[in-house]
Amino acid sequence: MIQNDQFLAVFNSAHRVMKAENILKRCGLEILLIPAPRALSTDCGLAIRYSSDINDLVLQALTSENVLPAIIYRKESDLLYEPVWHNEDNVDTENQ
């Protein structure tokens, strides 16, 4: 279940979201890989859920490994997810 004010990091592929999950767990960050809510359009159908207070740590860890999400949302209410960060380049930063 996603609580209001939690963040969801959405990626362009299942491979990238699973790689990001691995990186964040190695860093000891409290995250959870979940099915993406239907209210969000995602390419892979998965998202990483985490508390808003660790957003800077999440972005630092993913930036250092070149595995940035496409977009990060904050849950505002049951059907409203507000974008709070967007990958300006919107390209994969990892050689695939």
Backbone as JSON, one array per atom type, in Angstrom:
{
  "sequence": "MIQNDQFLAVFNSAHRVMKAENILKRCGLEILLIPAPRALSTDCGLAIRYSSDINDLVLQALTSENVLPAIIYRKESDLLYEPVWHNEDNVDTENQ",
  "N": [[0.83, -1.18, 0.0], [0.48, 2.22, -0.77], [1.31, 5.09, 0.89], [0.07, 8.44, 1.45], [2.19, 11.1, 0.46], [4.41, 9.48, 0.08], [7.1, 8.52, -2.13], [7.43, 7.55, -5.57], [9.54, 6.01, -7.74], [9.9, 5.78, -11.14], [10.85, 3.83, -13.88], [12.29, 3.25, -17.18], [12.46, 0.63, -17.99], [12.15, -2.83, -17.05], [14.54, -4.06, -16.41], [16.17, -1.88, -15.63], [14.79, -0.89, -13.37], [15.02, -3.03, -11.61], [17.77, -3.15, -11.34], [18.2, -0.68, -10.11], [16.81, -1.13, -7.72], [18.48, -3.06, -6.54], [20.86, -1.55, -6.18], [19.97, 0.45, -4.36], [19.17, -1.07, -2.15], [21.62, -2.23, -1.45], [22.81, 0.05, -0.5], [21.56, 0.3, 1.86], [19.12, 1.56, 2.04], [15.71, 2.11, 2.79], [13.52, 0.79, 0.83], [10.98, -0.31, -1.53], [10.15, -2.54, -4.07], [7.45, -2.34, -6.2], [4.31, -3.12, -7.87], [3.47, -0.76, -10.35], [1.14, 1.86, -9.76], [-2.07, 1.98, -11.35], [-2.81, 4.51, -12.1], [-0.56, 5.71, -13.0], [1.43, 5.99, -15.91], [3.57, 3.61, -17.03], [6.47, 2.12, -18.49], [7.42, -0.35, -17.75], [5.83, -1.35, -15.74], [6.5, -1.48, -13.08], [7.57, 0.04, -9.98], [9.61, 1.91, -7.67], [9.07, 2.28, -4.33], [9.33, 4.67, -1.72], [10.13, 6.55, 1.27], [9.59, 10.05, 1.46], [11.54, 11.47, 2.82], [14.01, 10.35, 2.28], [14.66, 10.96, -0.29], [16.78, 12.55, -1.41], [19.01, 10.93, -0.82], [18.38, 8.64, -2.29], [18.45, 9.65, -4.94], [21.14, 10.43, -5.05], [22.49, 7.96, -4.77], [21.56, 6.57, -7.05], [22.39, 8.27, -9.08], [25.17, 8.1, -8.83], [25.6, 5.59, -9.83], [24.7, 5.76, -12.39], [21.97, 5.19, -13.03], [19.39, 6.5, -13.32], [15.95, 7.27, -12.57], [13.1, 7.62, -14.82], [11.13, 9.34, -14.01], [9.96, 10.77, -10.92], [7.37, 10.44, -8.64], [5.12, 11.9, -6.22], [2.78, 10.66, -3.98], [-0.28, 12.1, -3.66], [-3.0, 11.77, -3.12], [-5.61, 9.25, -3.24], [-5.97, 8.91, -6.06], [-4.25, 10.71, -7.18], [-1.11, 11.54, -8.29], [1.68, 13.4, -8.01], [4.16, 14.74, -10.1], [7.5, 15.08, -9.02], [10.12, 15.1, -9.67], [12.02, 14.98, -12.62], [13.74, 13.24, -15.13], [15.78, 15.11, -16.86], [17.29, 14.62, -19.16], [16.1, 12.37, -20.07], [17.01, 9.99, -21.11], [18.58, 6.8, -21.26], [21.25, 6.36, -19.06], [23.01, 4.43, -18.89], [25.04, 2.01, -20.43], [23.55, -0.38, -22.41]],
  "CA": [[0.0, 0.0, 0.0], [1.23, 3.46, -0.88], [0.8, 6.14, 1.76], [0.22, 9.79, 0.96], [3.51, 11.72, 0.59], [5.5, 8.59, -0.3], [7.59, 8.74, -3.47], [7.52, 6.41, -6.48], [10.49, 6.19, -8.83], [9.45, 5.01, -12.29], [11.94, 3.64, -14.83], [11.89, 2.93, -18.56], [12.52, -0.81, -18.27], [12.2, -3.71, -15.88], [15.96, -4.26, -16.1], [16.69, -0.71, -14.9], [14.17, -0.77, -12.05], [15.59, -4.06, -10.76], [19.13, -2.73, -11.04], [18.08, 0.4, -9.12], [16.44, -1.77, -6.45], [19.69, -3.68, -6.01], [21.74, -0.47, -5.73], [19.41, 1.12, -3.18], [19.22, -2.01, -1.02], [23.03, -2.3, -1.05], [23.09, 1.29, 0.26], [20.83, 0.22, 3.12], [17.95, 2.44, 2.02], [14.44, 1.4, 2.96], [12.71, 0.93, -0.39], [10.23, -1.51, -1.88], [9.75, -2.68, -5.46], [6.01, -2.62, -6.21], [3.63, -2.87, -9.16], [3.13, 0.66, -10.5], [-0.31, 2.1, -9.73], [-2.68, 2.15, -12.68], [-2.91, 5.94, -12.38], [0.7, 6.13, -13.62], [1.8, 5.23, -17.1], [4.96, 3.15, -16.95], [6.85, 1.18, -19.55], [7.73, -1.7, -17.25], [4.81, -1.79, -14.8], [7.04, -1.53, -11.72], [8.07, 1.29, -9.41], [10.26, 1.79, -6.37], [8.4, 3.12, -3.34], [10.16, 5.02, -0.57], [9.72, 7.72, 2.04], [10.07, 11.31, 0.88], [12.7, 12.01, 3.54], [15.29, 9.8, 1.77], [14.75, 11.22, -1.73], [18.13, 13.0, -1.78], [19.9, 9.77, -0.77], [18.03, 7.79, -3.42], [18.98, 10.26, -6.15], [22.61, 10.37, -5.0], [22.92, 6.58, -5.03], [21.28, 6.21, -8.44], [23.25, 9.11, -9.93], [26.54, 7.57, -8.79], [25.63, 4.34, -10.62], [24.12, 6.07, -13.71], [20.71, 4.47, -13.2], [18.36, 7.44, -12.89], [14.6, 6.97, -13.03], [12.54, 8.54, -15.81], [10.35, 10.33, -13.26], [9.61, 10.45, -9.54], [6.08, 10.99, -8.25], [4.69, 11.89, -4.82], [1.36, 10.35, -3.87], [-1.02, 13.17, -3.0], [-4.26, 11.19, -2.67], [-5.83, 7.93, -3.84], [-5.83, 8.89, -7.52], [-3.4, 11.81, -7.63], [0.34, 11.4, -8.13], [2.29, 14.64, -8.49], [5.57, 14.61, -10.45], [8.37, 15.93, -8.2], [11.45, 15.11, -10.3], [11.97, 14.41, -13.96], [15.04, 13.09, -15.75], [15.83, 16.11, -17.94], [17.84, 14.02, -20.37], [15.14, 11.33, -20.45], [17.7, 8.93, -21.85], [19.31, 5.87, -20.41], [22.62, 6.79, -18.83], [23.79, 3.19, -18.77], [25.17, 1.23, -21.67], [22.75, -1.6, -22.26]],
  "C": [[0.88, 1.25, 0.0], [0.54, 4.52, -0.03], [0.94, 7.49, 1.09], [1.6, 10.32, 1.34], [4.67, 10.75, 0.37], [5.85, 8.85, -1.76], [7.61, 7.44, -4.25], [8.47, 6.77, -7.61], [10.09, 5.23, -9.95], [10.58, 5.0, -13.33], [11.41, 3.23, -16.19], [11.94, 1.45, -18.89], [12.58, -1.59, -16.96], [13.64, -3.95, -15.45], [16.49, -3.11, -15.24], [16.07, -0.6, -13.5], [14.74, -1.83, -11.1], [17.05, -3.75, -10.4], [19.12, -1.62, -9.98], [17.72, -0.16, -7.75], [17.67, -2.36, -5.78], [20.64, -2.62, -5.44], [21.24, 0.13, -4.42], [19.42, 0.21, -1.96], [20.65, -2.19, -0.53], [23.42, -1.09, -0.21], [22.35, 1.3, 1.6], [19.61, 1.12, 3.19], [16.67, 1.61, 2.06], [13.52, 1.7, 1.79], [11.95, -0.37, -0.63], [9.87, -1.47, -3.36], [8.29, -3.1, -5.49], [5.47, -2.53, -7.64], [3.25, -1.38, -9.22], [1.61, 0.83, -10.45], [-0.85, 2.35, -11.14], [-2.79, 3.63, -13.07], [-1.64, 6.48, -13.05], [0.93, 5.32, -14.89], [3.28, 4.89, -16.99], [5.23, 2.16, -18.07], [7.01, -0.24, -19.02], [6.72, -2.2, -16.22], [5.27, -1.9, -13.36], [7.5, -0.15, -11.28], [8.77, 0.99, -8.1], [9.61, 2.79, -5.44], [9.34, 3.4, -2.19], [9.63, 6.28, 0.08], [10.34, 8.98, 1.44], [11.33, 11.83, 1.57], [14.04, 11.41, 3.09], [15.48, 10.07, 0.28], [16.15, 11.66, -2.16], [19.12, 11.82, -1.8], [19.64, 8.82, -1.94], [18.64, 8.35, -4.71], [20.5, 10.23, -6.19], [23.11, 8.97, -5.36], [22.71, 6.2, -6.49], [22.12, 7.02, -9.42], [24.66, 8.53, -9.98], [26.69, 6.3, -9.62], [25.04, 4.53, -12.03], [22.85, 5.28, -14.02], [19.57, 5.37, -12.68], [16.99, 7.0, -13.38], [14.17, 7.95, -14.12], [11.83, 9.68, -15.1], [10.1, 9.84, -11.85], [8.31, 11.19, -9.21], [5.93, 10.99, -6.73], [3.19, 11.59, -4.81], [0.69, 11.45, -3.05], [-2.34, 12.66, -2.4], [-4.46, 9.88, -3.43], [-5.6, 7.88, -5.34], [-4.89, 9.96, -8.06], [-1.94, 11.58, -7.26], [0.98, 12.62, -8.8], [3.75, 14.4, -8.86], [6.41, 15.58, -9.61], [9.78, 16.0, -8.76], [11.32, 14.43, -11.65], [13.38, 14.35, -14.51], [15.07, 14.0, -16.97], [16.33, 15.53, -19.24], [16.88, 13.01, -20.96], [15.75, 10.29, -21.38], [18.36, 8.01, -20.85], [20.74, 6.35, -20.28], [23.55, 5.6, -18.7], [23.9, 2.55, -20.14], [24.42, -0.07, -21.5], [23.22, -2.68, -23.19]]
}
